[in-house]
Amino acid sequence: MVISEIKPLIDELKLKAIEECEEKNEDTYQEFNKVITDIVLRYPDLKNNLLSLEELFVEVGASGMELYEKGFIAAGEIIAGKNYSVDYSCESV
């Protein structure tokens, strides 16, 4: 099976993984937002910096989805008996 043929399946699985991750980490997100809100209330001039910090927090979580896709593609290549080189480092995410 060609990777382009299974791309819709990969995208669907990524969305399911995101939903599951969000559900499992709901308490963590709520706590993070509570801390951010508390800091903004005490130091309103830091709001923009804290929003940037929040974006980074979300970005770190989202980078896992790219790694998820790389792993799925690599598994498909193994099954197909191909030896394509896939970069698994987090630096490329």
VOKOL-111908 format. One record per residue: residue number from 1; x, y, z of N, C-alpha, C in turn; residue in one letter. Coordinates in Angstrom, 1 decimal. Layout:
% VOKOL-111908
<pt pos="NUM" n_east="X" n_north="Y" n_up="Z" ca_east="X" ca_north="Y" ca_up="Z" c_east="X" c_north="Y" c_up="Z" code="A"/>
...
***
This chain:
% VOKOL-111908
<pt pos="1" n_east="0.8" n_north="-1.2" n_up="0.0" ca_east="0.0" ca_north="0.0" ca_up="0.0" c_east="0.9" c_north="1.2" c_up="0.0" code="M"/>
<pt pos="2" n_east="0.6" n_north="2.1" n_up="-0.9" ca_east="1.4" ca_north="3.4" ca_up="-1.0" c_east="1.0" c_north="4.3" c_up="0.1" code="V"/>
<pt pos="3" n_east="2.0" n_north="5.1" n_up="0.7" ca_east="1.7" ca_north="6.0" ca_up="1.8" c_east="0.6" c_north="7.0" c_up="1.4" code="I"/>
<pt pos="4" n_east="0.6" n_north="7.5" n_up="0.2" ca_east="-0.5" ca_north="8.4" ca_up="-0.2" c_east="-1.9" c_north="7.8" c_up="-0.1" code="S"/>
<pt pos="5" n_east="-2.0" n_north="6.5" n_up="-0.2" ca_east="-3.2" ca_north="5.8" ca_up="-0.1" c_east="-3.7" c_north="5.7" c_up="1.3" code="E"/>
<pt pos="6" n_east="-2.8" n_north="5.7" n_up="2.3" ca_east="-3.2" ca_north="5.5" ca_up="3.7" c_east="-3.1" c_north="6.9" c_up="4.4" code="I"/>
<pt pos="7" n_east="-2.8" n_north="8.0" n_up="3.7" ca_east="-2.7" ca_north="9.3" ca_up="4.4" c_east="-4.0" c_north="9.6" c_up="5.1" code="K"/>
<pt pos="8" n_east="-5.2" n_north="9.4" n_up="4.5" ca_east="-6.4" ca_north="9.7" ca_up="5.2" c_east="-6.5" c_north="8.9" c_up="6.5" code="P"/>
<pt pos="9" n_east="-6.1" n_north="7.7" n_up="6.5" ca_east="-6.1" ca_north="6.9" ca_up="7.7" c_east="-5.2" c_north="7.4" c_up="8.8" code="L"/>
<pt pos="10" n_east="-4.0" n_north="7.8" n_up="8.3" ca_east="-3.0" ca_north="8.4" ca_up="9.3" c_east="-3.6" c_north="9.7" c_up="9.9" code="I"/>
<pt pos="11" n_east="-4.2" n_north="10.6" n_up="9.1" ca_east="-4.8" ca_north="11.8" ca_up="9.6" c_east="-5.9" c_north="11.5" c_up="10.6" code="D"/>
<pt pos="12" n_east="-6.7" n_north="10.5" n_up="10.3" ca_east="-7.8" ca_north="10.1" ca_up="11.2" c_east="-7.2" c_north="9.6" c_up="12.5" code="E"/>
<pt pos="13" n_east="-6.2" n_north="8.8" n_up="12.5" ca_east="-5.6" ca_north="8.3" ca_up="13.7" c_east="-4.9" c_north="9.4" c_up="14.5" code="L"/>
<pt pos="14" n_east="-4.3" n_north="10.3" n_up="13.8" ca_east="-3.7" ca_north="11.5" ca_up="14.5" c_east="-4.8" c_north="12.3" c_up="15.3" code="K"/>
<pt pos="15" n_east="-5.9" n_north="12.5" n_up="14.6" ca_east="-7.0" ca_north="13.2" ca_up="15.3" c_east="-7.5" c_north="12.5" c_up="16.5" code="L"/>
<pt pos="16" n_east="-7.6" n_north="11.2" n_up="16.4" ca_east="-8.0" ca_north="10.3" ca_up="17.5" c_east="-7.0" c_north="10.4" c_up="18.7" code="K"/>
<pt pos="17" n_east="-5.7" n_north="10.4" n_up="18.3" ca_east="-4.7" ca_north="10.4" ca_up="19.3" c_east="-4.7" c_north="11.8" c_up="20.0" code="A"/>
<pt pos="18" n_east="-4.9" n_north="12.9" n_up="19.2" ca_east="-5.0" ca_north="14.2" ca_up="19.8" c_east="-6.1" c_north="14.2" c_up="20.8" code="I"/>
<pt pos="19" n_east="-7.3" n_north="13.7" n_up="20.4" ca_east="-8.5" ca_north="13.7" ca_up="21.3" c_east="-8.2" c_north="13.0" c_up="22.6" code="E"/>
<pt pos="20" n_east="-7.6" n_north="11.8" n_up="22.5" ca_east="-7.3" ca_north="11.0" ca_up="23.6" c_east="-6.3" c_north="11.6" c_up="24.5" code="E"/>
<pt pos="21" n_east="-5.3" n_north="12.3" n_up="23.9" ca_east="-4.2" ca_north="13.0" ca_up="24.7" c_east="-4.9" c_north="14.1" c_up="25.5" code="C"/>
<pt pos="22" n_east="-5.7" n_north="14.9" n_up="24.8" ca_east="-6.4" ca_north="16.0" ca_up="25.5" c_east="-7.3" c_north="15.5" c_up="26.6" code="E"/>
<pt pos="23" n_east="-8.0" n_north="14.4" n_up="26.4" ca_east="-8.8" ca_north="13.9" ca_up="27.5" c_east="-8.0" c_north="13.4" c_up="28.7" code="E"/>
<pt pos="24" n_east="-6.9" n_north="12.7" n_up="28.4" ca_east="-6.0" ca_north="12.2" ca_up="29.5" c_east="-5.3" c_north="13.3" c_up="30.2" code="K"/>
<pt pos="25" n_east="-5.1" n_north="14.5" n_up="29.6" ca_east="-4.3" ca_north="15.6" ca_up="30.2" c_east="-5.2" c_north="16.8" c_up="30.5" code="N"/>
<pt pos="26" n_east="-6.5" n_north="16.6" n_up="30.5" ca_east="-7.4" ca_north="17.7" ca_up="30.8" c_east="-7.0" c_north="18.4" c_up="32.1" code="E"/>
<pt pos="27" n_east="-6.7" n_north="17.6" n_up="33.2" ca_east="-6.3" ca_north="18.2" ca_up="34.4" c_east="-5.0" c_north="19.0" c_up="34.3" code="D"/>
<pt pos="28" n_east="-4.1" n_north="18.5" n_up="33.6" ca_east="-2.8" ca_north="19.3" ca_up="33.4" c_east="-3.1" c_north="20.6" c_up="32.7" code="T"/>
<pt pos="29" n_east="-3.9" n_north="20.6" n_up="31.6" ca_east="-4.2" ca_north="21.8" ca_up="30.9" c_east="-4.9" c_north="22.8" c_up="31.8" code="Y"/>
<pt pos="30" n_east="-5.9" n_north="22.3" n_up="32.6" ca_east="-6.6" ca_north="23.2" ca_up="33.5" c_east="-5.6" c_north="23.8" c_up="34.5" code="Q"/>
<pt pos="31" n_east="-4.7" n_north="23.0" n_up="35.1" ca_east="-3.8" ca_north="23.5" ca_up="36.0" c_east="-2.8" c_north="24.5" c_up="35.4" code="E"/>
<pt pos="32" n_east="-2.4" n_north="24.2" n_up="34.2" ca_east="-1.5" ca_north="25.2" ca_up="33.5" c_east="-2.2" c_north="26.5" c_up="33.3" code="F"/>
<pt pos="33" n_east="-3.5" n_north="26.4" n_up="32.8" ca_east="-4.2" ca_north="27.7" ca_up="32.6" c_east="-4.5" c_north="28.4" c_up="33.9" code="N"/>
<pt pos="34" n_east="-4.7" n_north="27.7" n_up="34.9" ca_east="-4.9" ca_north="28.3" ca_up="36.2" c_east="-3.7" c_north="29.1" c_up="36.7" code="K"/>
<pt pos="35" n_east="-2.5" n_north="28.5" n_up="36.5" ca_east="-1.3" ca_north="29.2" ca_up="36.9" c_east="-1.1" c_north="30.4" c_up="36.0" code="V"/>
<pt pos="36" n_east="-1.3" n_north="30.3" n_up="34.7" ca_east="-1.1" ca_north="31.4" ca_up="33.8" c_east="-2.1" c_north="32.5" c_up="34.2" code="I"/>
<pt pos="37" n_east="-3.3" n_north="32.2" n_up="34.5" ca_east="-4.3" ca_north="33.2" ca_up="34.9" c_east="-3.9" c_north="33.9" c_up="36.2" code="T"/>
<pt pos="38" n_east="-3.4" n_north="33.1" n_up="37.1" ca_east="-3.0" ca_north="33.7" ca_up="38.4" c_east="-1.8" c_north="34.7" c_up="38.2" code="D"/>
<pt pos="39" n_east="-0.9" n_north="34.3" n_up="37.4" ca_east="0.2" ca_north="35.2" ca_up="37.1" c_east="-0.2" c_north="36.5" c_up="36.4" code="I"/>
<pt pos="40" n_east="-1.1" n_north="36.3" n_up="35.4" ca_east="-1.6" ca_north="37.5" ca_up="34.7" c_east="-2.3" c_north="38.5" c_up="35.6" code="V"/>
<pt pos="41" n_east="-3.1" n_north="37.9" n_up="36.6" ca_east="-3.8" ca_north="38.8" ca_up="37.6" c_east="-2.8" c_north="39.5" c_up="38.4" code="L"/>
<pt pos="42" n_east="-1.7" n_north="38.9" n_up="38.8" ca_east="-0.7" ca_north="39.6" ca_up="39.6" c_east="0.2" c_north="40.5" c_up="38.8" code="R"/>
<pt pos="43" n_east="0.5" n_north="40.1" n_up="37.6" ca_east="1.4" ca_north="40.9" ca_up="36.8" c_east="0.8" c_north="41.0" c_up="35.4" code="Y"/>
<pt pos="44" n_east="-0.1" n_north="41.9" n_up="35.2" ca_east="-0.8" ca_north="42.1" ca_up="33.9" c_east="0.2" c_north="42.4" c_up="32.8" code="P"/>
<pt pos="45" n_east="1.3" n_north="43.1" n_up="33.1" ca_east="2.2" ca_north="43.4" ca_up="32.0" c_east="2.9" c_north="42.2" c_up="31.4" code="D"/>
<pt pos="46" n_east="2.8" n_north="41.0" n_up="32.0" ca_east="3.4" ca_north="39.8" ca_up="31.5" c_east="2.4" c_north="39.0" c_up="30.6" code="L"/>
<pt pos="47" n_east="1.3" n_north="39.5" n_up="30.4" ca_east="0.3" ca_north="38.8" ca_up="29.6" c_east="0.8" c_north="38.3" c_up="28.3" code="K"/>
<pt pos="48" n_east="1.4" n_north="39.1" n_up="27.5" ca_east="1.9" ca_north="38.7" ca_up="26.2" c_east="2.9" c_north="37.6" c_up="26.3" code="N"/>
<pt pos="49" n_east="3.8" n_north="37.7" n_up="27.3" ca_east="4.8" ca_north="36.7" ca_up="27.5" c_east="4.2" c_north="35.4" c_up="27.9" code="N"/>
<pt pos="50" n_east="3.2" n_north="35.4" n_up="28.7" ca_east="2.5" ca_north="34.2" ca_up="29.2" c_east="1.7" c_north="33.6" c_up="28.0" code="L"/>
<pt pos="51" n_east="1.2" n_north="34.4" n_up="27.2" ca_east="0.5" ca_north="33.8" ca_up="26.0" c_east="1.5" c_north="33.1" c_up="25.1" code="L"/>
<pt pos="52" n_east="2.7" n_north="33.7" n_up="25.0" ca_east="3.7" ca_north="33.0" ca_up="24.2" c_east="4.1" c_north="31.7" c_up="24.8" code="S"/>
<pt pos="53" n_east="4.2" n_north="31.7" n_up="26.2" ca_east="4.5" ca_north="30.5" ca_up="26.9" c_east="3.4" c_north="29.4" c_up="26.7" code="L"/>
<pt pos="54" n_east="2.2" n_north="29.8" n_up="26.7" ca_east="1.1" ca_north="28.9" ca_up="26.4" c_east="1.1" c_north="28.3" c_up="25.0" code="E"/>
<pt pos="55" n_east="1.5" n_north="29.1" n_up="24.1" ca_east="1.6" ca_north="28.6" ca_up="22.7" c_east="2.7" c_north="27.6" c_up="22.6" code="E"/>
<pt pos="56" n_east="3.8" n_north="27.8" n_up="23.3" ca_east="4.9" ca_north="26.8" ca_up="23.3" c_east="4.5" c_north="25.5" c_up="24.0" code="L"/>
<pt pos="57" n_east="3.7" n_north="25.6" n_up="25.0" ca_east="3.2" ca_north="24.5" ca_up="25.7" c_east="2.4" c_north="23.6" c_up="24.8" code="F"/>
<pt pos="58" n_east="1.5" n_north="24.3" n_up="24.0" ca_east="0.7" ca_north="23.6" ca_up="23.1" c_east="1.5" c_north="23.0" c_up="21.9" code="V"/>
<pt pos="59" n_east="2.5" n_north="23.8" n_up="21.5" ca_east="3.3" ca_north="23.3" ca_up="20.4" c_east="4.1" c_north="22.0" c_up="20.7" code="E"/>
<pt pos="60" n_east="4.6" n_north="22.0" n_up="21.9" ca_east="5.3" ca_north="20.8" ca_up="22.4" c_east="4.4" c_north="19.5" c_up="22.3" code="V"/>
<pt pos="61" n_east="3.2" n_north="19.7" n_up="22.7" ca_east="2.2" ca_north="18.6" ca_up="22.6" c_east="1.9" c_north="18.2" c_up="21.2" code="G"/>
<pt pos="62" n_east="1.8" n_north="19.2" n_up="20.3" ca_east="1.5" ca_north="19.0" ca_up="18.9" c_east="2.6" c_north="18.3" c_up="18.2" code="A"/>
<pt pos="63" n_east="3.8" n_north="18.5" n_up="18.6" ca_east="5.0" ca_north="17.9" ca_up="17.9" c_east="4.9" c_north="16.4" c_up="18.0" code="S"/>
<pt pos="64" n_east="4.3" n_north="15.9" n_up="19.0" ca_east="4.1" ca_north="14.5" ca_up="19.1" c_east="3.3" c_north="13.9" c_up="17.9" code="G"/>
<pt pos="65" n_east="2.4" n_north="14.6" n_up="17.3" ca_east="1.6" ca_north="14.2" ca_up="16.2" c_east="2.5" c_north="13.9" c_up="15.0" code="M"/>
<pt pos="66" n_east="3.4" n_north="14.8" n_up="14.8" ca_east="4.3" ca_north="14.6" ca_up="13.6" c_east="5.2" c_north="13.3" c_up="13.8" code="E"/>
<pt pos="67" n_east="5.6" n_north="13.1" n_up="15.0" ca_east="6.4" ca_north="11.9" ca_up="15.3" c_east="5.5" c_north="10.7" c_up="15.2" code="L"/>
<pt pos="68" n_east="4.2" n_north="10.8" n_up="15.6" ca_east="3.2" ca_north="9.7" ca_up="15.4" c_east="3.1" c_north="9.3" c_up="13.9" code="Y"/>
<pt pos="69" n_east="3.0" n_north="10.4" n_up="13.1" ca_east="2.9" ca_north="10.1" ca_up="11.6" c_east="4.2" c_north="9.4" c_up="11.1" code="E"/>
<pt pos="70" n_east="5.3" n_north="9.9" n_up="11.5" ca_east="6.6" ca_north="9.3" ca_up="11.1" c_east="6.7" c_north="7.8" c_up="11.5" code="K"/>
<pt pos="71" n_east="6.2" n_north="7.5" n_up="12.7" ca_east="6.2" ca_north="6.2" ca_up="13.1" c_east="5.3" c_north="5.3" c_up="12.3" code="G"/>
<pt pos="72" n_east="4.1" n_north="5.8" n_up="12.0" ca_east="3.2" ca_north="5.1" ca_up="11.2" c_east="3.7" c_north="4.8" c_up="9.8" code="F"/>
<pt pos="73" n_east="4.3" n_north="5.8" n_up="9.2" ca_east="4.9" ca_north="5.7" ca_up="7.9" c_east="6.1" c_north="4.6" c_up="7.9" code="I"/>
<pt pos="74" n_east="6.9" n_north="4.7" n_up="9.0" ca_east="8.0" ca_north="3.8" ca_up="9.1" c_east="7.5" c_north="2.3" c_up="9.2" code="A"/>
<pt pos="75" n_east="6.4" n_north="2.2" n_up="10.0" ca_east="5.8" ca_north="0.8" ca_up="10.1" c_east="5.3" c_north="0.3" c_up="8.8" code="A"/>
<pt pos="76" n_east="4.7" n_north="1.2" n_up="8.0" ca_east="4.2" ca_north="0.8" ca_up="6.7" c_east="5.4" c_north="0.4" c_up="5.8" code="G"/>
<pt pos="77" n_east="6.5" n_north="1.1" n_up="5.9" ca_east="7.6" ca_north="0.8" ca_up="5.1" c_east="8.2" c_north="-0.5" c_up="5.5" code="E"/>
<pt pos="78" n_east="8.3" n_north="-0.8" n_up="6.8" ca_east="8.8" ca_north="-2.1" ca_up="7.2" c_east="7.9" c_north="-3.2" c_up="6.7" code="I"/>
<pt pos="79" n_east="6.6" n_north="-3.0" n_up="6.8" ca_east="5.7" ca_north="-4.1" ca_up="6.3" c_east="5.8" c_north="-4.3" c_up="4.8" code="I"/>
<pt pos="80" n_east="6.0" n_north="-3.2" n_up="4.1" ca_east="6.2" ca_north="-3.2" ca_up="2.6" c_east="7.6" c_north="-3.7" c_up="2.2" code="A"/>
<pt pos="81" n_east="8.5" n_north="-3.8" n_up="3.2" ca_east="9.9" ca_north="-4.3" ca_up="2.9" c_east="10.8" c_north="-3.3" c_up="2.3" code="G"/>
<pt pos="82" n_east="10.4" n_north="-2.0" n_up="2.6" ca_east="11.2" ca_north="-0.9" ca_up="2.0" c_east="12.2" c_north="-0.4" c_up="3.1" code="K"/>
<pt pos="83" n_east="13.3" n_north="0.2" n_up="2.7" ca_east="14.2" ca_north="0.7" ca_up="3.7" c_east="14.5" c_north="2.1" c_up="3.5" code="N"/>
<pt pos="84" n_east="13.4" n_north="2.9" n_up="3.5" ca_east="13.5" ca_north="4.4" ca_up="3.4" c_east="14.1" c_north="4.9" c_up="4.7" code="Y"/>
<pt pos="85" n_east="14.8" n_north="6.0" n_up="4.5" ca_east="15.4" ca_north="6.6" ca_up="5.7" c_east="14.4" c_north="7.6" c_up="6.3" code="S"/>
<pt pos="86" n_east="14.0" n_north="7.5" n_up="7.5" ca_east="13.1" ca_north="8.4" ca_up="8.1" c_east="13.8" c_north="9.0" c_up="9.3" code="V"/>
<pt pos="87" n_east="13.8" n_north="10.4" n_up="9.4" ca_east="14.4" ca_north="11.1" ca_up="10.5" c_east="13.5" c_north="11.1" c_up="11.7" code="D"/>
<pt pos="88" n_east="13.9" n_north="10.4" n_up="12.8" ca_east="13.1" ca_north="10.2" ca_up="14.0" c_east="13.5" c_north="11.3" c_up="15.1" code="Y"/>
<pt pos="89" n_east="14.4" n_north="12.1" n_up="14.8" ca_east="14.8" ca_north="13.1" ca_up="15.8" c_east="13.7" c_north="14.1" c_up="16.0" code="S"/>
<pt pos="90" n_east="13.6" n_north="14.7" n_up="17.2" ca_east="12.7" ca_north="15.7" ca_up="17.5" c_east="13.1" c_north="17.0" c_up="16.9" code="C"/>
<pt pos="91" n_east="14.3" n_north="17.2" n_up="16.5" ca_east="14.8" ca_north="18.4" ca_up="15.9" c_east="14.1" c_north="18.7" c_up="14.6" code="E"/>
<pt pos="92" n_east="13.7" n_north="17.8" n_up="13.9" ca_east="13.0" ca_north="18.0" ca_up="12.6" c_east="11.5" c_north="18.3" c_up="12.7" code="S"/>
<pt pos="93" n_east="11.0" n_north="18.2" n_up="13.9" ca_east="9.6" ca_north="18.4" ca_up="14.2" c_east="9.2" c_north="19.8" c_up="14.2" code="V"/>
***
